[in-house]
């Protein structure tokens, strides 16, 4: 007769199928858990980031043992492919799936690249946001978990009891601002750089959107008015234009200034004048503005007719005169610290600003066709074309040279960047990294976790 210990080591076979109809027979030890089953299924199906469900639709808890799950030998299991998400701060990445049992982090350990201290709390994450050196994650129940440099928002213990029903988090350089379900705001981090909103707390009601410069925040209220706090010299003081900040639809920030799009398509700016806070030189052109993008100290606005208006530091993108004749039918604009890249209607790309930070794309211009998305680090760009290939340019030390991993960059769906590195996710969930190793460009330490997350 077979004893209990022998029964534990029996294997069971389960049929795991994808929505496409593909099916594989997976054998796992009966004493294992659902995670073991998921890893085995991912290996056989060649698809990462799967969520398993019983035939009738009940999602299986990855931490549950197979014995307690009720699964029997020969049962059929549905495998649902999840689209992973990725967030970055200046030196680290965080990868997760919405509703997943864990996240994976890498890069500088002191800047959030090591989340082991809070890993058991990082379940059912729906959003992750970063400052320069810390991360904040919102769970499905509206609570928040933080890690990384405590001086840069990595320690939220002072306000943890207030962080309930959180809907969205915005990060400045050294502080976070969380928007709650009732429209109020909770802040933490460096108090002099946006982490203390006590001066305006009674005004922070019915908040709809929060935006940040390096050291200040701006919140749009339901009535279209704006409340600001943080470093007064970097956008935290909007008193000069407060009476004009009405019917605000969207706000964008450089490192030192804010630009607000009003309901009529006009723009109001404040903060350091030479870093984008003074748009008087182009004010008469800022009409029917649809989108604004920012480098470190310059703005670029797309108008309704697809043309572009720029202002701020001319060396970092504030002067687009060299390429102005090419800036027609612009669909989207992206930025590094010192340069802009615009995608035109035909999928081609126009760049300007600091040539060492991505403002000169001449080396790869003939490859920039049918571009769908662009991402920037501090000094380089990475563009995804319609066929899923990737083109990079700018400073090699900032991820502008992807030649080492170019053969792996296939069917890429999304790209995210730290200051000096990129991470790309392909359609099958493969993650490829390059750039400065200690800023996230080397993910080898967590490759197993990424592969079988």
VOPAGU-2260 file (C-alpha; in pm, 1 decimal, decimal comma):
REM VOPAGU-2260
SITE   aa  ch    i         X         Y         Z
SITE  UNK   A    0       0,0       0,0       0,0
SITE  UNK   A    1     126,9     344,8     -90,2
SITE  UNK   A    2     198,3     569,6     209,2
SITE  UNK   A    3     111,2     941,7     245,9
SITE  UNK   A    4     468,2    1051,5     173,7
SITE  UNK   A    5     472,5     860,3    -155,0
SITE  UNK   A    6     139,3    1013,4    -256,9
SITE  UNK   A    7     285,0    1359,3    -207,9
SITE  UNK   A    8     541,7    1292,4    -480,4
SITE  UNK   A    9     297,2    1167,6    -741,5
SITE  UNK   A   10     254,4    1389,5   -1044,6
SITE  UNK   A   11     -72,1    1498,0   -1198,7
SITE  UNK   A   12    -129,1    1584,9   -1561,6
SITE  UNK   A   13    -340,8    1882,4   -1665,0
SITE  UNK   A   14    -444,0    2011,3   -2007,1
SITE  UNK   A   15    -355,5    2381,2   -2035,6
SITE  UNK   A   16    -495,2    2570,6   -2333,6
SITE  UNK   A   17    -462,0    2921,1   -2474,8
SITE  UNK   A   18    -755,7    3117,5   -2624,9
SITE  UNK   A   19    -601,7    3046,6   -2966,7
SITE  UNK   A   20    -684,9    2679,6   -2915,4
SITE  UNK   A   21    -329,2    2561,4   -2861,5
SITE  UNK   A   22    -312,3    2304,6   -2583,5
SITE  UNK   A   23     -30,2    2134,6   -2394,1
SITE  UNK   A   24     -26,3    1857,7   -2134,6
SITE  UNK   A   25     153,2    1978,5   -1822,2
SITE  UNK   A   26     280,7    1739,7   -1556,5
SITE  UNK   A   27     351,2    1877,4   -1206,0
SITE  UNK   A   28     414,5    1727,4    -863,0
SITE  UNK   A   29      93,3    1693,7    -666,1
SITE  UNK   A   30     255,3    1852,8    -358,9
SITE  UNK   A   31     335,4    2174,1    -550,3
SITE  UNK   A   32     136,5    2493,6    -586,2
SITE  UNK   A   33     -35,9    2682,3    -868,3
SITE  UNK   A   34     282,2    2882,3    -934,0
SITE  UNK   A   35     465,4    2559,0   -1020,2
SITE  UNK   A   36     187,4    2478,3   -1265,0
SITE  UNK   A   37     205,9    2825,3   -1418,3
SITE  UNK   A   38     583,8    2808,8   -1465,3
SITE  UNK   A   39     556,8    2468,5   -1632,2
SITE  UNK   A   40     279,5    2596,1   -1861,3
SITE  UNK   A   41     479,1    2906,2   -1954,6
SITE  UNK   A   42     776,9    2692,4   -2050,3
SITE  UNK   A   43     573,4    2457,5   -2268,7
SITE  UNK   A   44     359,6    2728,1   -2431,7
SITE  UNK   A   45     649,4    2970,1   -2481,0
SITE  UNK   A   46     440,8    3253,2   -2336,1
SITE  UNK   A   47     533,0    3452,7   -2026,2
SITE  UNK   A   48     303,7    3625,3   -1777,9
SITE  UNK   A   49      17,6    3376,7   -1784,0
SITE  UNK   A   50    -277,2    3373,3   -1543,6
SITE  UNK   A   51    -448,7    3037,1   -1498,9
SITE  UNK   A   52    -821,5    2976,4   -1462,2
SITE  UNK   A   53   -1045,3    2673,4   -1427,8
SITE  UNK   A   54   -1264,0    2583,2   -1724,4
SITE  UNK   A   55   -1563,7    2759,2   -1568,2
SITE  UNK   A   56   -1362,3    3081,2   -1534,4
SITE  UNK   A   57   -1246,6    3089,4   -1171,3
SITE  UNK   A   58    -898,4    3241,7   -1148,8
SITE  UNK   A   59    -649,9    3027,4    -963,3
SITE  UNK   A   60    -454,7    3180,6    -675,9
SITE  UNK   A   61     -82,1    3140,4    -761,8
SITE  UNK   A   62       4,4    3087,3    -393,6
SITE  UNK   A   63    -252,9    2812,0    -342,4
SITE  UNK   A   64    -138,7    2450,0    -319,6
SITE  UNK   A   65    -254,1    2216,3    -594,3
SITE  UNK   A   66    -414,7    1990,2    -335,7
SITE  UNK   A   67    -627,3    2273,3    -194,4
SITE  UNK   A   68    -709,9    2407,5    -541,1
SITE  UNK   A   69    -924,3    2104,4    -610,2
SITE  UNK   A   70    -752,7    2028,7    -941,5
SITE  UNK   A   71    -761,9    1665,6   -1044,4
SITE  UNK   A   72    -554,1    1462,1   -1285,8
SITE  UNK   A   73    -682,4    1524,1   -1640,8
SITE  UNK   A   74    -854,2    1856,1   -1568,4
SITE  UNK   A   75    -846,5    2134,5   -1830,0
SITE  UNK   A   76    -704,9    2475,2   -1738,2
SITE  UNK   A   77    -732,2    2801,8   -1934,2
SITE  UNK   A   78    -416,3    3011,9   -1968,0
SITE  UNK   A   79    -474,1    3386,5   -2006,9
SITE  UNK   A   80    -182,6    3592,0   -2135,8
SITE  UNK   A   81    -137,0    3914,7   -1938,7
SITE  UNK   A   82      27,2    4229,2   -2069,6
SITE  UNK   A   83     305,6    4321,7   -1826,9
SITE  UNK   A   84     359,1    4683,1   -1727,9
SITE  UNK   A   85     687,7    4853,7   -1651,3
SITE  UNK   A   86     775,4    5165,2   -1452,1
SITE  UNK   A   87    1106,4    5342,4   -1400,9
SITE  UNK   A   88    1274,0    5599,4   -1183,3
SITE  UNK   A   89    1620,8    5741,8   -1246,1
SITE  UNK   A   90    1813,6    5419,9   -1179,1
SITE  UNK   A   91    1575,1    5124,6   -1146,9
SITE  UNK   A   92    1285,9    4939,6   -1312,4
SITE  UNK   A   93     974,1    4773,0   -1172,0
SITE  UNK   A   94     783,2    4511,7   -1372,9
SITE  UNK   A   95     439,7    4372,4   -1287,4
SITE  UNK   A   96     107,9    4248,5   -1419,0
SITE  UNK   A   97    -213,8    4408,2   -1296,7
SITE  UNK   A   98    -357,4    4179,9   -1031,3
SITE  UNK   A   99     -44,5    3963,1   -1027,6
SITE  UNK   A  100     100,5    3802,0    -714,6
SITE  UNK   A  101     436,7    3987,0    -719,4
SITE  UNK   A  102     656,0    4240,0    -895,3
SITE  UNK   A  103    1014,7    4221,8   -1019,5
SITE  UNK   A  104    1263,5    4506,3    -966,3
SITE  UNK   A  105    1620,6    4560,9   -1080,5
SITE  UNK   A  106    1878,9    4837,0   -1114,2
SITE  UNK   A  107    2036,6    5035,7    -830,8
SITE  UNK   A  108    1928,5    4860,3    -505,4
SITE  UNK   A  109    1927,7    5185,3    -306,2
SITE  UNK   A  110    1702,9    5353,2    -560,5
SITE  UNK   A  111    1426,2    5093,3    -565,6
SITE  UNK   A  112    1601,3    4818,3    -759,9
SITE  UNK   A  113    1567,8    4593,8    -454,2
SITE  UNK   A  114    1210,0    4551,9    -332,7
SITE  UNK   A  115    1272,3    4247,3    -111,2
SITE  UNK   A  116    1186,4    4438,9     207,1
SITE  UNK   A  117     827,6    4490,1      90,7
SITE  UNK   A  118     787,4    4206,6    -159,7
SITE  UNK   A  119     524,6    4026,7      48,0
SITE  UNK   A  120     310,2    4343,2      36,3
SITE  UNK   A  121     339,1    4387,6    -340,6
SITE  UNK   A  122      36,5    4189,5    -454,3
SITE  UNK   A  123    -249,0    4291,0    -684,3
SITE  UNK   A  124     -61,0    4605,3    -789,5
SITE  UNK   A  125    -243,1    4830,6   -1036,7
SITE  UNK   A  126      -2,2    5127,2   -1069,5
SITE  UNK   A  127     362,0    5203,1    -987,9
SITE  UNK   A  128     515,0    5550,6    -993,6
SITE  UNK   A  129     869,3    5671,9    -930,2
SITE  UNK   A  130    1061,0    5971,2    -798,8
SITE  UNK   A  131    1434,9    5994,0    -869,8
SITE  UNK   A  132    1517,4    5721,4    -619,7
SITE  UNK   A  133    1201,6    5551,3    -493,2
SITE  UNK   A  134     883,7    5375,3    -603,9
SITE  UNK   A  135     525,0    5386,3    -481,4
SITE  UNK   A  136     277,7    5111,0    -574,5
SITE  UNK   A  137    -101,5    5126,0    -552,7
SITE  UNK   A  138    -270,2    4794,0    -474,9
SITE  UNK   A  139    -616,4    4697,3    -595,5
SITE  UNK   A  140    -757,9    4779,1    -251,1
SITE  UNK   A  141    -630,3    5138,2    -276,1
SITE  UNK   A  142    -345,2    5104,1     -25,8
SITE  UNK   A  143      13,9    5210,8    -104,4
SITE  UNK   A  144     351,8    5042,3     -63,2
SITE  UNK   A  145     676,8    5239,9     -96,6
SITE  UNK   A  146    1043,5    5142,1    -120,2
SITE  UNK   A  147    1377,7    5286,8    -224,7
SITE  UNK   A  148    1559,4    5590,0     -84,1
SITE  UNK   A  149    1355,1    5713,2     217,5
SITE  UNK   A  150    1471,5    6070,6     150,4
SITE  UNK   A  151    1315,4    6055,4    -194,4
SITE  UNK   A  152     972,2    5920,3    -103,4
SITE  UNK   A  153    1067,0    5560,9     -24,7
SITE  UNK   A  154     933,0    5593,4     331,2
SITE  UNK   A  155     560,6    5674,3     357,8
SITE  UNK   A  156     519,3    5569,6     722,3
SITE  UNK   A  157     434,4    5925,3     833,1
SITE  UNK   A  158     120,1    5928,5     616,2
SITE  UNK   A  159      50,6    5555,8     579,6
SITE  UNK   A  160    -275,4    5578,8     774,7
SITE  UNK   A  161    -401,8    5839,3     524,7
SITE  UNK   A  162    -317,7    5634,5     217,3
SITE  UNK   A  163    -655,7    5469,5     168,0
SITE  UNK   A  164    -863,4    5449,9    -149,5
SITE  UNK   A  165    -574,0    5592,6    -352,9
SITE  UNK   A  166    -657,3    5635,2    -722,1
SITE  UNK   A  167    -338,9    5782,6    -867,9
SITE  UNK   A  168      14,4    5881,8    -763,6
SITE  UNK   A  169     243,7    6144,5    -915,6
SITE  UNK   A  170     615,8    6169,6    -845,9
SITE  UNK   A  171     840,3    6477,2    -840,4
SITE  UNK   A  172    1216,3    6436,7    -792,6
SITE  UNK   A  173    1207,4    6374,9    -418,0
SITE  UNK   A  174     838,9    6356,0    -320,4
SITE  UNK   A  175     510,0    6185,6    -404,0
SITE  UNK   A  176     153,3    6316,7    -420,3
SITE  UNK   A  177    -135,5    6069,2    -402,2
SITE  UNK   A  178    -487,4    6150,7    -520,0
SITE  UNK   A  179    -758,1    5977,3    -316,4
SITE  UNK   A  180   -1101,1    5860,9    -427,5
SITE  UNK   A  181   -1268,7    6162,7    -263,0
SITE  UNK   A  182   -1045,2    6406,3    -455,6
SITE  UNK   A  183    -818,2    6493,0    -163,2
SITE  UNK   A  184    -436,7    6466,9    -175,3
SITE  UNK   A  185    -172,0    6311,5      51,2
SITE  UNK   A  186     197,0    6402,6       9,2
SITE  UNK   A  187     524,6    6267,3     148,8
SITE  UNK   A  188     897,3    6282,0      80,8
SITE  UNK   A  189    1122,8    6586,3     106,3
SITE  UNK   A  190     902,0    6858,8     263,4
SITE  UNK   A  191    1085,2    7140,8      85,0
SITE  UNK   A  192    1044,9    6978,5    -255,3
SITE  UNK   A  193     674,1    6902,4    -266,3
SITE  UNK   A  194     644,0    6650,4      16,3
SITE  UNK   A  195     459,2    6895,8     242,4
SITE  UNK   A  196     126,0    7028,8     110,4
SITE  UNK   A  197      -3,3    7157,5     445,5
SITE  UNK   A  198      -2,7    7519,1     325,3
SITE  UNK   A  199    -267,4    7440,7      61,3
SITE  UNK   A  200    -428,3    7128,3     208,2
SITE  UNK   A  201    -767,1    7294,0     258,2
SITE  UNK   A  202    -771,2    7385,6    -113,1
SITE  UNK   A  203    -693,3    7034,6    -235,2
SITE  UNK   A  204   -1048,8    6915,0    -287,9
SITE  UNK   A  205   -1203,3    6750,6    -593,4
SITE  UNK   A  206    -859,5    6710,8    -752,9
SITE  UNK   A  207    -870,4    6566,1   -1106,1
SITE  UNK   A  208    -504,4    6562,7   -1213,0
SITE  UNK   A  209    -160,9    6619,5   -1055,8
SITE  UNK   A  210     158,1    6714,6   -1240,3
SITE  UNK   A  211     513,0    6779,1   -1115,6
SITE  UNK   A  212     833,1    6965,6   -1185,5
SITE  UNK   A  213    1146,1    6852,3    -999,1
SITE  UNK   A  214    1048,0    7020,6    -672,7
SITE  UNK   A  215     683,4    7127,4    -702,3
SITE  UNK   A  216     334,5    6998,3    -777,6
SITE  UNK   A  217      31,9    7146,4    -955,9
SITE  UNK   A  218    -318,4    7005,3    -912,3
SITE  UNK   A  219    -618,4    7069,3   -1138,5
SITE  UNK   A  220    -948,5    7084,5    -950,8
SITE  UNK   A  221   -1291,2    6983,6   -1084,6
SITE  UNK   A  222   -1378,8    7347,8   -1155,8
SITE  UNK   A  223   -1067,5    7391,3   -1373,3
SITE  UNK   A  224    -872,3    7598,0   -1121,5
SITE  UNK   A  225    -516,7    7509,1   -1011,8
SITE  UNK   A  226    -344,7    7466,6    -674,4
SITE  UNK   A  227      36,1    7458,4    -649,6
SITE  UNK   A  228     287,0    7380,3    -373,1
SITE  UNK   A  229     653,2    7296,7    -325,7
SITE  UNK   A  230     956,6    7502,5    -425,6
SITE  UNK   A  231     813,6    7845,6    -520,5
SITE  UNK   A  232    1093,6    7904,6    -771,3
SITE  UNK   A  233    1019,1    7584,8    -961,4
SITE  UNK   A  234     646,2    7618,8   -1012,6
SITE  UNK   A  235     527,0    7589,0    -654,6
SITE  UNK   A  236     405,5    7950,1    -658,9
SITE  UNK   A  237     149,5    8028,7    -930,9
SITE  UNK   A  238      24,7    8356,4    -778,0
SITE  UNK   A  239     147,5    8560,4   -1075,7
SITE  UNK   A  240     -97,5    8384,1   -1310,0
SITE  UNK   A  241    -352,5    8248,8   -1063,3
SITE  UNK   A  242    -640,6    8463,3   -1189,2
SITE  UNK   A  243    -576,9    8333,8   -1544,2
SITE  UNK   A  244    -569,2    7966,8   -1443,5
SITE  UNK   A  245    -933,3    7894,3   -1518,2
SITE  UNK   A  246   -1085,2    7606,5   -1713,8
SITE  UNK   A  247    -747,9    7429,3   -1715,6
SITE  UNK   A  248    -756,8    7098,6   -1905,8
SITE  UNK   A  249    -402,0    6969,2   -1874,4
SITE  UNK   A  250     -66,3    7062,4   -1715,5
SITE  UNK   A  251     287,9    6966,8   -1816,0
SITE  UNK   A  252     614,7    7040,1   -1635,7
SITE  UNK   A  253     981,5    7088,3   -1716,9
SITE  UNK   A  254    1226,0    7059,2   -1426,5
SITE  UNK   A  255    1154,2    7417,2   -1321,9
SITE  UNK   A  256     827,3    7538,7   -1477,7
SITE  UNK   A  257     467,7    7447,3   -1560,5
SITE  UNK   A  258     258,2    7498,9   -1873,4
SITE  UNK   A  259    -120,3    7469,1   -1855,5
SITE  UNK   A  260    -352,7    7416,9   -2153,0
SITE  UNK   A  261    -681,3    7602,7   -2107,0
SITE  UNK   A  262   -1020,6    7499,4   -2243,7
SITE  UNK   A  263    -990,2    7746,8   -2533,4
SITE  UNK   A  264    -655,5    7597,0   -2640,8
SITE  UNK   A  265    -441,8    7879,8   -2506,9
SITE  UNK   A  266    -148,8    7824,4   -2267,7
SITE  UNK   A  267     -41,7    7977,6   -1936,5
SITE  UNK   A  268     309,2    7928,5   -1796,4
SITE  UNK   A  269     482,9    7995,9   -1464,1
SITE  UNK   A  270     804,0    7901,0   -1285,5
SITE  UNK   A  271    1161,3    7983,5   -1387,7
SITE  UNK   A  272    1133,4    8209,8   -1695,4
SITE  UNK   A  273    1429,2    8073,1   -1894,3
SITE  UNK   A  274    1332,7    7711,0   -1825,9
SITE  UNK   A  275     987,5    7738,8   -1982,4
SITE  UNK   A  276     810,4    7957,9   -1728,3
SITE  UNK   A  277     792,4    8252,3   -1967,1
SITE  UNK   A  278     613,6    8188,7   -2298,2
SITE  UNK   A  279     561,7    8556,9   -2386,5
SITE  UNK   A  280     785,0    8530,8   -2694,2
SITE  UNK   A  281     545,6    8281,4   -2856,3
SITE  UNK   A  282     222,2    8359,8   -2672,6
SITE  UNK   A  283      41,4    8480,0   -2982,7
SITE  UNK   A  284     119,4    8143,7   -3152,4
SITE  UNK   A  285     -12,8    7931,2   -2867,1
SITE  UNK   A  286    -365,2    7880,7   -2994,8
SITE  UNK   A  287    -562,0    7557,8   -3032,3
SITE  UNK   A  288    -291,6    7367,4   -2842,9
SITE  UNK   A  289    -358,8    6991,4   -2828,3
SITE  UNK   A  290     -56,1    6850,9   -2646,5
SITE  UNK   A  291     253,9    6977,8   -2462,4
SITE  UNK   A  292     577,4    6786,5   -2400,5
SITE  UNK   A  293     880,9    6896,0   -2196,6
SITE  UNK   A  294    1256,1    6843,2   -2179,7
SITE  UNK   A  295    1457,0    6948,5   -1872,2
SITE  UNK   A  296    1395,5    7317,9   -1942,8
SITE  UNK   A  297    1195,3    7364,0   -2264,1
SITE  UNK   A  298     841,3    7302,8   -2389,9
SITE  UNK   A  299     702,3    7191,5   -2726,1
SITE  UNK   A  300     332,1    7233,1   -2806,6
SITE  UNK   A  301     140,7    7062,0   -3087,5
SITE  UNK   A  302    -132,6    7278,0   -3238,6
SITE  UNK   A  303    -457,8    7154,2   -3392,0
SITE  UNK   A  304    -314,5    7196,5   -3743,8
SITE  UNK   A  305     -18,6    6966,2   -3663,7
SITE  UNK   A  306     242,9    7240,9   -3638,0
SITE  UNK   A  307     468,9    7291,3   -3334,0
SITE  UNK   A  308     556,8    7587,5   -3112,0
SITE  UNK   A  309     859,2    7573,1   -2877,5
SITE  UNK   A  310     996,0    7790,6   -2597,9
SITE  UNK   A  311    1239,3    7774,3   -2306,0
SITE  UNK   A  312    1612,5    7697,0   -2321,9
SITE  UNK   A  313    1702,0    7709,0   -2694,7
SITE  UNK   A  314    1985,7    7457,4   -2656,1
SITE  UNK   A  315    1758,5    7195,2   -2500,4
SITE  UNK   A  316    1472,1    7204,9   -2748,3
SITE  UNK   A  317    1330,1    7552,4   -2693,2
SITE  UNK   A  318    1438,4    7656,4   -3044,1
SITE  UNK   A  319    1300,2    7441,5   -3326,8
SITE  UNK   A  320    1375,2    7687,2   -3608,5
SITE  UNK   A  321    1624,9    7448,5   -3771,1
SITE  UNK   A  322    1351,6    7191,8   -3836,6
SITE  UNK   A  323    1040,7    7408,6   -3830,7
SITE  UNK   A  324     965,0    7349,1   -4198,2
SITE  UNK   A  325     959,4    6971,0   -4130,0
SITE  UNK   A  326     724,0    6996,8   -3834,4
SITE  UNK   A  327     401,2    6943,8   -4024,2
SITE  UNK   A  328     124,8    6694,9   -3942,2
SITE  UNK   A  329     288,5    6615,6   -3607,1
SITE  UNK   A  330     103,5    6345,7   -3411,8
SITE  UNK   A  331     308,6    6305,5   -3093,3
SITE  UNK   A  332     619,4    6451,8   -2931,1
SITE  UNK   A  333     858,8    6279,3   -2690,7
SITE  UNK   A  334    1158,3    6411,1   -2496,1
SITE  UNK   A  335    1491,5    6331,6   -2335,0
SITE  UNK   A  336    1655,1    6572,0   -2091,8
SITE  UNK   A  337    1771,6    6799,5   -2371,9
SITE  UNK   A  338    1598,6    6707,0   -2699,6
SITE  UNK   A  339    1262,0    6643,2   -2865,0
SITE  UNK   A  340    1149,4    6378,7   -3115,2
SITE  UNK   A  341     826,8    6426,5   -3311,2
SITE  UNK   A  342     636,8    6149,8   -3491,6
SITE  UNK   A  343     471,3    6275,1   -3808,7
SITE  UNK   A  344     152,4    6144,2   -3965,7
SITE  UNK   A  345     348,4    5929,0   -4212,3
SITE  UNK   A  346     545,7    5761,5   -3929,3
SITE  UNK   A  347     869,5    5949,8   -3992,1
SITE  UNK   A  348    1053,7    6131,4   -3711,4
SITE  UNK   A  349    1192,6    6484,3   -3671,3
SITE  UNK   A  350    1438,5    6564,9   -3389,1
SITE  UNK   A  351    1588,5    6883,8   -3247,1
SITE  UNK   A  352    1767,2    7008,8   -2935,1
SITE  UNK   A  353    2098,9    6892,6   -2790,1
SITE  UNK   A  354    2253,8    6660,4   -3054,5
SITE  UNK   A  355    2430,9    6459,4   -2782,9
SITE  UNK   A  356    2101,6    6386,5   -2609,6
SITE  UNK   A  357    1900,5    6266,1   -2907,1
SITE  UNK   A  358    1852,7    6593,1   -3094,4
SITE  UNK   A  359    2040,9    6458,3   -3396,8
SITE  UNK   A  360    1891,8    6142,4   -3550,9
SITE  UNK   A  361    2071,8    6168,1   -3886,7
SITE  UNK   A  362    2267,9    5845,7   -3822,5
SITE  UNK   A  363    1945,6    5641,7   -3817,5
SITE  UNK   A  364    1708,8    5863,9   -4013,5
SITE  UNK   A  365    1657,8    5613,3   -4293,5
SITE  UNK   A  366    1547,3    5353,0   -4035,4
SITE  UNK   A  367    1289,6    5577,2   -3873,8
SITE  UNK   A  368     985,9    5467,8   -4073,5
SITE  UNK   A  369     635,6    5374,2   -3957,6
SITE  UNK   A  370     730,1    5470,5   -3603,0
SITE  UNK   A  371     451,2    5407,9   -3350,8
SITE  UNK   A  372     606,2    5501,8   -3019,1
SITE  UNK   A  373     920,6    5669,5   -2882,1
SITE  UNK   A  374    1072,1    5660,0   -2534,1
SITE  UNK   A  375    1354,7    5870,3   -2392,9
SITE  UNK   A  376    1616,9    5830,9   -2122,9
SITE  UNK   A  377    1824,4    6125,0   -1997,9
SITE  UNK   A  378    2016,0    6142,6   -2325,9
SITE  UNK   A  379    1888,5    5889,4   -2581,8
SITE  UNK   A  380    1576,2    5782,0   -2771,3
SITE  UNK   A  381    1435,3    5439,6   -2861,0
SITE  UNK   A  382    1166,3    5415,7   -3130,4
SITE  UNK   A  383     932,3    5122,3   -3194,0
SITE  UNK   A  384     829,7    5072,6   -3556,4
SITE  UNK   A  385     505,2    4911,6   -3673,0
SITE  UNK   A  386     681,5    4577,2   -3726,7
SITE  UNK   A  387     803,2    4570,6   -3365,4
SITE  UNK   A  388    1166,4    4650,2   -3439,7
SITE  UNK   A  389    1355,7    4913,5   -3239,1
SITE  UNK   A  390    1582,9    5199,5   -3348,1
SITE  UNK   A  391    1800,4    5387,2   -3097,3
SITE  UNK   A  392    2006,0    5706,0   -3113,3
SITE  UNK   A  393    2163,9    5963,4   -2882,0
SITE  UNK   A  394    2429,8    5914,3   -2614,6
SITE  UNK   A  395    2558,4    5552,9   -2611,9
SITE  UNK   A  396    2598,1    5570,2   -2233,6
SITE  UNK   A  397    2228,6    5656,4   -2202,6
SITE  UNK   A  398    2099,3    5364,0   -2410,2
SITE  UNK   A  399    2153,9    5518,6   -2753,2
SITE  UNK   A  400    2345,9    5210,6   -2869,1
SITE  UNK   A  401    2138,6    4890,9   -2867,4
SITE  UNK   A  402    2366,5    4689,6   -3097,8
SITE  UNK   A  403    2449,1    4436,0   -2822,6
SITE  UNK   A  404    2083,7    4328,6   -2798,1
SITE  UNK   A  405    1950,6    4427,6   -3139,4
SITE  UNK   A  406    1889,2    4066,3   -3242,5
SITE  UNK   A  407    1659,6    4024,5   -2939,3
SITE  UNK   A  408    1449,4    4332,1   -3012,2
SITE  UNK   A  409    1164,6    4171,9   -3204,1
SITE  UNK   A  410     788,4    4224,7   -3179,1
SITE  UNK   A  411     846,9    4492,2   -2914,4
SITE  UNK   A  412     525,1    4632,4   -2764,6
SITE  UNK   A  413     650,5    4885,5   -2510,3
SITE  UNK   A  414     971,0    5053,0   -2393,0
SITE  UNK   A  415    1052,0    5230,9   -2068,4
SITE  UNK   A  416    1364,2    5424,1   -1967,6
SITE  UNK   A  417    1561,3    5522,5   -1658,6
SITE  UNK   A  418    1825,6    5798,4   -1681,8
SITE  UNK   A  419    2070,9    5570,7   -1857,3
SITE  UNK   A  420    1901,0    5247,8   -1965,8
SITE  UNK   A  421    1605,1    5104,3   -2154,8
SITE  UNK   A  422    1382,9    4801,9   -2097,9
SITE  UNK   A  423    1173,1    4664,6   -2385,4
SITE  UNK   A  424     887,1    4415,1   -2361,0
SITE  UNK   A  425     802,9    4193,9   -2659,8
SITE  UNK   A  426     464,1    4044,3   -2748,7
SITE  UNK   A  427     553,0    3710,0   -2585,1
SITE  UNK   A  428     659,7    3882,8   -2261,8
SITE  UNK   A  429    1034,1    3872,5   -2327,0
SITE  UNK   A  430    1215,3    4159,2   -2150,8
SITE  UNK   A  431    1533,7    4300,4   -2305,9
SITE  UNK   A  432    1750,6    4562,8   -2134,0
SITE  UNK   A  433    2046,7    4772,3   -2242,1
SITE  UNK   A  434    2236,3    5086,2   -2144,9
SITE  UNK   A  435    2415,2    5164,4   -1817,5
SITE  UNK   A  436    2415,3    4834,8   -1620,1
SITE  UNK   A  437    2369,0    4977,5   -1268,4
SITE  UNK   A  438    2080,9    5196,2   -1385,6
SITE  UNK   A  439    1873,5    4901,7   -1506,7
SITE  UNK   A  440    2059,9    4816,5   -1826,2
SITE  UNK   A  441    2155,4    4474,9   -1686,9
SITE  UNK   A  442    1861,8    4259,7   -1576,7
SITE  UNK   A  443    2055,0    3930,5   -1562,6
SITE  UNK   A  444    2018,6    3907,5   -1182,6
SITE  UNK   A  445    1639,7    3881,1   -1212,5
SITE  UNK   A  446    1605,9    3719,6   -1553,2
SITE  UNK   A  447    1460,5    3398,5   -1408,5
SITE  UNK   A  448    1203,0    3600,4   -1210,4
SITE  UNK   A  449    1112,8    3799,5   -1521,2
SITE  UNK   A  450    1084,8    3490,6   -1736,4
SITE  UNK   A  451     861,9    3301,0   -1496,1
SITE  UNK   A  452     692,4    3585,4   -1306,2
